[in-house]
Amino acid sequence: MLFYILMYLFISVTALMLLKLGANDLLISISGKSVTVKFSLILVLGFIFYLISFFTWVYILKTNTLTFILPILIGALYILIILGSFFFLKETISFYQWIGIGIVLIGIVLMNIK
């Protein structure tokens, strides 16, 4: 099960990074009765990765209790998205975000105490 959880986290974060990068190239224009949509390959890859993460998430839900797995994965996703944005998108992390990361990590540990 750990394999699927790690796969879900990696694919979800990758999907969100690709969607963020691809969104810069998205163009939607409406003129008269026609609609034109232009998007990049990066956006399509992000969508494909997000679709794969959806099916992985459904499998994880099928094999775990929602009250156990949801808080852990959502917390881990928050942390990984912030770190991914910092390293790959060159976004800044505020002091309060660092505190939030610490609190989320404490929460994940507490959620695993049986």
C-alpha positions as CSV (number, residue, x, y, z in Angstrom):
1,M,0.0,0.0,0.0
2,L,2.9,2.4,0.7
3,F,3.9,2.1,-2.9
4,Y,0.4,3.4,-4.1
5,I,0.5,6.2,-1.5
6,L,3.9,7.4,-2.6
7,M,2.9,7.0,-6.2
8,Y,-0.3,9.1,-5.6
9,L,1.7,11.8,-3.9
10,F,4.4,12.0,-6.6
11,I,1.8,12.0,-9.5
12,S,-0.5,14.5,-7.8
13,V,2.3,17.0,-7.1
14,T,3.8,16.5,-10.6
15,A,0.3,17.0,-12.1
16,L,-0.2,20.3,-10.2
17,M,3.2,21.6,-11.2
18,L,2.6,20.8,-14.8
19,L,-0.9,22.4,-14.7
20,K,0.6,25.5,-13.2
21,L,3.3,25.7,-15.8
22,G,0.9,24.9,-18.7
23,A,-1.7,27.4,-17.5
24,N,0.6,30.2,-18.6
25,D,0.1,29.2,-22.2
26,L,-3.7,28.7,-22.0
27,L,-5.6,31.0,-24.3
28,I,-9.4,31.1,-24.5
29,S,-11.1,33.5,-26.8
30,I,-14.7,34.0,-27.7
31,S,-15.6,36.0,-30.8
32,G,-19.1,36.0,-32.2
33,K,-20.3,32.4,-32.3
34,S,-16.9,30.7,-32.2
35,V,-14.7,29.7,-29.2
36,T,-11.0,29.2,-29.6
37,V,-8.9,27.3,-27.1
38,K,-5.2,27.0,-27.3
39,F,-3.1,25.0,-24.8
40,S,0.3,23.6,-24.5
41,L,1.6,20.0,-24.3
42,I,2.6,20.7,-20.7
43,L,-1.0,21.4,-19.8
44,V,-2.2,18.2,-21.5
45,L,0.5,16.2,-19.6
46,G,-0.6,17.8,-16.3
47,F,-4.2,16.8,-17.1
48,I,-3.1,13.2,-17.9
49,F,-1.1,13.0,-14.6
50,Y,-4.0,14.4,-12.7
51,L,-6.3,11.7,-14.2
52,I,-3.8,9.0,-13.2
53,S,-3.7,10.4,-9.7
54,F,-7.5,10.3,-9.6
55,F,-7.6,6.6,-10.3
56,T,-4.7,6.0,-7.9
57,W,-6.7,7.9,-5.2
58,V,-9.8,5.8,-5.8
59,Y,-7.8,2.6,-5.4
60,I,-6.3,4.0,-2.1
61,L,-9.8,4.8,-0.9
62,K,-11.0,1.4,-1.8
63,T,-8.4,-0.2,0.5
64,N,-8.2,2.2,3.4
65,T,-10.6,4.0,5.8
66,L,-11.4,7.5,4.7
67,T,-10.9,8.9,8.2
68,F,-7.4,7.5,8.4
69,I,-6.0,8.1,4.9
70,L,-7.6,11.5,3.9
71,P,-6.0,13.7,6.6
72,I,-2.6,12.0,6.1
73,L,-2.5,12.4,2.3
74,I,-4.0,15.9,2.3
75,G,-1.4,17.0,4.8
76,A,1.4,15.4,2.9
77,L,0.1,17.0,-0.3
78,Y,0.1,20.5,1.2
79,I,3.7,20.1,2.3
80,L,4.9,18.6,-1.0
81,I,3.1,21.2,-3.1
82,I,4.7,24.0,-1.1
83,L,8.1,22.4,-1.4
84,G,7.6,21.6,-5.1
85,S,6.6,25.2,-5.7
86,F,9.6,26.5,-3.9
87,F,12.1,24.3,-5.7
88,F,10.6,24.0,-9.2
89,L,8.5,27.1,-9.7
90,K,10.8,29.3,-7.7
91,E,8.0,30.6,-5.4
92,T,8.9,31.9,-2.0
93,I,7.8,30.2,1.3
94,S,6.8,32.6,4.1
95,F,7.7,32.2,7.7
96,Y,4.1,31.3,8.4
97,Q,4.1,28.6,5.7
98,W,7.2,27.0,7.4
99,I,5.3,27.1,10.7
100,G,2.3,25.5,8.9
101,I,4.5,22.8,7.5
102,G,5.7,22.0,11.0
103,I,2.2,21.9,12.3
104,V,1.0,19.6,9.5
105,L,3.9,17.3,10.1
106,I,3.0,17.1,13.8
107,G,-0.6,16.3,12.8
108,I,0.5,13.5,10.4
109,V,2.5,12.0,13.2
110,L,-0.4,12.3,15.7
111,M,-2.8,10.7,13.1
112,N,-0.5,7.6,12.9
113,I,-0.4,7.0,16.7
114,K,-2.6,4.0,17.4
